[in-house]
Amino acid sequence: MPVPFVDLQAQYRSIKAEVDEAVQRVLDTSAFILGREVEAFERAFAEYVGASECVGVSNGTAAIQLALQACGVGAGDEVLVPANTFFATAEAVSTAGATPVFVDCGPSTYNLDAAKIDEVVTERTRAVIPVHLYGQPADLDAVFEVAKRHDLLVIEDAAQAHGARYKGSRVGARGVAGCFSFYPGKNLGAYGEGGAVVTNDAEVARRLRMLRDHGSEQKYRHELVGYNMRLEGIQGAVLGVKLKYLDDWNALRRRHAARYRELLAPLEESGALVLPVEADYAEHVYHLFVVQTDAREQLQRYLSAAGVQTGIHYPVPVHLQPAYAALGHREGDFPRAESQARRVLSLPMFAELTEHQLKYVADALADFYAEASAAAG
């Protein structure tokens, strides 16, 4: 049976009437860029996260770039980022005019290892971006402790962690800024591109609103050289509807993750798979359910033949990407990130997964290892 990696149609069908009505409001008012629906969503999302301000922008990459620039980070500055993250985290540092400096990840949670920050801080280091990768919060206490010691700004990359909690509080609002992506496949996804920055600093929020809109607070008067990075009205309308369901959808993702763990426990016990670890300080929202295996390519082909879609997040660490060759990194510089990049495999994960689909995926995994064992033995 086919099991998609994510099923956006299933989610749309469950809220179709509300979404259609919200989109129609935008069509009726022609408020296609920013407007009331975006403003309403910004207020609701700020309250949801626990921040005083939310600024909607065109995508998650723009959110990080603008957050850095609104905080005064730019040319000549260095920003610490994890070596294992989506390319956009480092890319946004570069487009803000600064230089990304990579930090290896921890041994179990995939997130930045705060204990390694001291090794790379220089007099030019201005900020650190912990990424709440795959939906698991980074260890923020550890990050903030070392950031305070070195007088660094903390900007959270929460692009995969909408609604995730660190020690009971939702991620995004603790740093000077928190950056979110609303790419369609995210836990809170738009019907196109979208992003947001949350902050408790009114001046940072003011600068963000100018930067997203050509550096302007008043039409045709431009205080800064900014960008065209505004959130569209239709996306604000869609996100406003979907935000009401986010906690329920996250609860379903957590339930599916628990069920995967039950079904795949024998493979973990045998050493065939490494399953995700949920830190004791975290409430993981499982944007992705990522396993590790030494037989990734063979397993991925087998699952594909069985109709199970999978992903790899991510096959090449950022420090080894061609775009950053000038930084001079080579294999072995960040061994944990490199090891994980060779072994990670993302299984289907979305709120609407059924028990039948979960069982089918688990059975396909078990069949692969049973056949591999028989062939070897």
C-alpha positions in Angstrom: 0.0 0.0 0.0 1.3 3.5 -0.7 2.2 5.5 2.4 3.1 9.2 1.6 5.9 11.0 3.5 3.3 13.7 4.2 -0.3 14.0 3.1 -1.3 17.7 2.8 -4.6 16.8 1.1 -5.8 14.8 4.1 -5.2 17.8 6.3 -7.0 20.2 3.9 -10.0 17.9 3.7 -10.4 18.1 7.5 -10.6 21.9 7.6 -11.7 22.6 4.0 -14.8 24.7 4.9 -12.9 27.0 7.3 -9.9 27.5 5.0 -12.1 28.2 2.0 -14.1 30.8 4.0 -10.9 32.5 5.2 -9.4 32.6 1.7 -12.6 34.0 0.3 -12.4 36.9 2.8 -9.1 37.8 1.3 -10.5 37.6 -2.2 -13.4 39.7 -1.2 -11.2 42.5 0.3 -8.3 42.2 -2.2 -5.9 42.5 0.8 -3.3 40.2 -0.9 -0.2 41.6 0.8 -0.2 41.9 4.6 -3.6 43.3 5.6 -6.1 42.2 8.3 -5.7 38.5 8.0 -1.9 38.8 8.5 -2.3 41.1 11.4 -4.8 38.8 13.1 -2.5 35.9 12.6 0.5 37.8 13.9 -1.4 38.7 17.1 -2.6 35.1 17.6 0.8 33.5 16.9 2.6 35.9 19.3 0.2 35.0 22.0 0.5 31.3 21.2 4.3 31.4 21.4 4.4 33.7 24.4 6.0 36.7 22.8 4.9 40.3 22.7 5.5 40.7 18.9 5.2 38.7 15.8 6.2 39.9 12.3 5.1 37.9 9.4 7.6 37.6 6.5 7.9 35.9 3.2 9.6 32.6 4.3 11.6 31.1 7.1 15.0 32.0 5.5 14.0 35.6 5.3 12.9 35.4 9.0 16.5 34.5 10.1 18.1 37.0 7.8 15.9 39.9 8.9 16.2 38.9 12.6 19.9 39.1 12.3 19.9 42.5 10.5 17.2 43.9 12.9 19.6 43.0 15.8 22.5 44.8 14.1 24.4 41.7 12.9 26.2 42.1 9.6 29.5 42.4 7.8 32.5 41.4 9.8 30.5 39.5 12.3 30.4 35.8 12.9 27.4 33.7 13.8 27.5 30.2 15.3 25.2 27.6 13.6 24.9 23.9 13.8 26.8 21.9 11.2 23.7 19.6 10.8 20.8 21.8 9.8 19.0 22.7 6.6 21.2 24.9 4.5 19.0 27.9 5.0 20.2 28.5 8.6 23.7 29.2 7.4 22.6 30.8 4.2 20.6 33.4 6.0 23.7 34.3 8.0 25.6 34.9 4.8 22.8 36.9 3.1 22.7 39.1 6.2 26.4 39.9 5.5 27.9 37.8 8.3 30.0 34.6 8.3 28.6 31.3 9.6 30.8 29.4 12.0 29.9 25.8 12.5 29.4 23.8 15.7 29.0 20.0 15.9 25.9 18.4 17.3 25.3 16.4 20.5 25.5 12.6 20.5 21.8 11.9 20.8 19.4 14.7 20.1 20.9 16.0 16.8 20.9 19.5 18.2 23.9 21.9 18.6 26.3 20.9 21.4 26.6 24.0 23.6 29.7 22.5 25.2 31.6 23.1 21.9 30.7 26.8 21.6 33.7 27.9 23.6 36.0 26.2 21.1 35.0 28.5 18.2 34.1 31.9 19.8 36.3 34.8 18.6 36.2 38.5 19.2 34.0 38.7 16.0 31.3 36.3 17.2 28.0 38.2 17.7 25.3 35.6 17.9 24.5 31.9 18.1 21.5 30.2 16.4 20.3 27.0 18.1 18.1 25.0 15.8 15.3 23.0 17.2 15.9 20.3 14.7 13.2 17.8 13.6 10.9 19.3 16.2 13.1 18.7 19.3 14.0 21.8 21.3 17.7 22.5 21.7 19.1 22.6 25.3 18.4 26.3 25.7 19.7 26.6 29.3 23.1 25.4 28.2 23.1 27.7 25.1 22.1 30.7 27.1 24.7 30.0 29.8 27.6 30.1 27.3 26.0 32.9 25.3 25.8 35.1 28.4 29.5 34.3 29.2 30.5 35.5 25.7 27.9 38.3 25.4 26.3 36.6 22.4 22.8 37.2 21.0 20.6 34.1 20.8 18.3 33.8 17.8 16.2 30.6 17.8 15.6 28.7 14.6 12.3 27.2 15.3 11.4 26.4 11.7 10.7 22.8 12.5 9.4 23.2 16.0 6.0 25.0 16.0 4.5 24.4 19.5 7.4 22.4 20.9 8.2 23.1 24.5 11.4 23.5 26.4 10.8 23.0 30.2 7.2 23.8 29.7 7.5 26.9 27.6 7.0 27.0 23.8 10.2 27.6 21.9 10.9 30.8 20.0 10.3 33.5 22.6 13.3 33.1 24.8 16.0 34.5 22.6 16.1 38.1 21.2 14.2 36.6 18.3 12.7 33.4 17.2 12.3 32.4 13.6 9.7 30.2 12.0 9.0 28.8 8.6 5.5 28.1 7.4 6.5 26.0 4.4 3.5 23.8 3.5 4.9 20.5 5.0 5.7 22.1 8.4 3.6 21.3 11.5 2.0 24.7 10.9 2.2 25.2 7.1 0.9 27.8 4.8 -0.5 27.1 1.3 2.7 28.6 -0.2 5.7 30.3 1.3 5.6 32.1 4.6 7.5 32.8 7.8 7.6 34.9 10.9 9.9 36.3 13.6 8.7 36.6 17.2 10.4 38.9 19.7 9.8 40.6 23.0 11.9 43.6 21.9 9.7 46.4 20.5 12.6 48.1 18.7 13.7 44.8 17.0 10.0 44.3 15.9 9.9 47.9 14.5 13.1 47.3 12.5 11.8 44.0 11.3 8.6 45.6 10.0 10.6 48.2 8.1 13.1 45.7 6.7 10.4 43.4 5.3 8.7 46.3 3.5 11.5 48.2 1.7 12.8 49.9 4.9 9.6 51.9 5.2 7.2 52.7 8.0 5.4 55.3 6.0 4.5 54.8 2.3 7.2 56.2 0.0 9.4 57.2 2.9 12.3 54.8 3.4 14.4 54.9 6.6 16.4 51.8 5.7 17.5 49.9 2.6 15.2 46.9 3.1 13.6 44.1 1.1 10.3 42.9 -0.3 9.8 40.1 2.2 6.1 40.6 3.3 3.7 37.8 4.2 0.8 37.4 1.8 -2.8 37.9 2.9 -4.0 34.5 1.8 -1.2 32.8 3.8 -2.1 34.8 6.9 -5.7 33.7 6.5 -4.8 30.0 6.1 -2.3 30.1 9.0 -5.0 31.8 11.2 -7.3 28.8 10.6 -4.6 26.2 11.1 -3.1 27.6 14.2 -6.3 26.6 16.1 -5.6 23.0 15.3 -1.8 23.0 15.9 -1.8 21.6 19.4 -4.1 18.8 18.4 -2.0 17.9 15.4 1.2 18.0 17.4 -0.5 15.6 20.0 -1.2 13.2 17.1 2.4 13.4 15.9 3.6 12.6 19.4 1.1 9.6 19.5 2.4 8.4 16.2 6.0 8.7 17.4 5.2 6.6 20.5 3.5 4.0 18.3 6.5 3.9 16.0 8.7 3.3 19.0 6.5 0.4 20.1 6.5 -1.2 16.7 10.2 -0.7 16.0 11.5 -1.6 19.5 12.7 -5.1 18.3 14.8 -3.5 15.6 16.3 -1.0 18.1 17.0 -3.8 20.5 18.8 -5.8 17.8 20.9 -2.7 16.9 19.5 -2.5 13.4 18.0 1.0 14.0 18.6 3.9 16.3 15.3 5.6 17.2 14.8 9.3 18.1 15.6 10.2 21.7 13.4 12.7 23.4 15.3 14.8 25.9 13.9 15.0 29.4 13.6 18.8 29.1 11.7 18.7 25.9 8.3 18.2 24.4 9.2 17.1 20.9 6.6 17.8 18.2 8.1 15.3 15.6 8.1 17.5 12.5 10.2 14.5 11.4 10.6 11.0 12.8 14.3 10.3 12.0 16.0 6.9 12.5 19.6 5.9 11.9 20.7 2.8 10.1 24.0 1.5 8.5 22.0 0.2 5.5 20.2 3.5 4.6 20.4 3.3 0.8 19.3 -0.3 0.6 16.5 0.3 3.2 15.3 3.4 1.4 15.1 1.5 -1.9 13.3 -1.4 -0.3 10.7 0.9 1.4 10.2 2.8 -1.9 9.5 -0.5 -3.7 6.9 -1.2 -1.0 5.2 2.2 -1.5 6.6 3.9 1.5 8.0 7.3 0.9 11.0 8.4 3.0 13.4 11.4 3.2 16.9 12.2 4.2 17.4 15.2 6.5 20.1 15.9 5.6 22.6 14.0 3.4 25.4 16.6 3.3 26.3 18.6 6.4 26.4 22.3 5.7 30.2 22.7 6.2 30.7 20.3 3.4 28.4 22.0 0.9 30.1 23.4 -2.2 28.8 26.9 -1.4 30.9 27.0 1.7 34.1 25.4 0.2 35.9 28.8 0.8 35.6 28.3 4.5 38.1 25.4 4.2 36.3 22.7 6.0 36.9 19.0 5.3 35.6 15.7 6.3 36.3 14.9 9.9 35.9 18.5 11.2 32.5 17.8 12.7 32.3 14.0 13.1 28.9 13.7 14.8 27.2 15.7 12.1 29.0 13.8 9.4 28.1 10.4 10.9 24.5 11.3 11.2 24.4 12.6 7.6 25.5 9.2 6.4 22.9 7.3 8.5 19.7 9.3 9.0 16.4 8.3 7.3 13.1 10.1 7.9 10.0 7.9 8.0 6.5 9.1 7.1 5.2 11.5 9.8 2.0 13.6 9.7 -0.9 14.1 12.0 -3.3 12.1 9.7 -1.3 8.9 9.7 -3.5 5.9 10.4 -2.7 2.9 12.5 -2.8 0.7 9.4 -0.2 3.0 7.7 2.1 3.0 10.8 1.9 -0.8 11.0 2.6 -1.2 7.3 5.7 1.0 7.6 6.9 -1.0 10.6 6.2 -4.3 9.0 8.1 -3.2 5.9 11.1 -2.3 8.0 11.0 -5.6 9.8 10.7 -7.5 6.5 13.8 -5.7 5.2 16.0 -6.7 8.1 14.6 -10.2 8.2 15.4 -10.7 4.5 18.9 -9.1 5.0 19.6 -11.4 7.9 18.5 -14.5 5.9 20.6 -13.5 3.0 23.7 -13.0 5.2 23.2 -16.2 7.1 
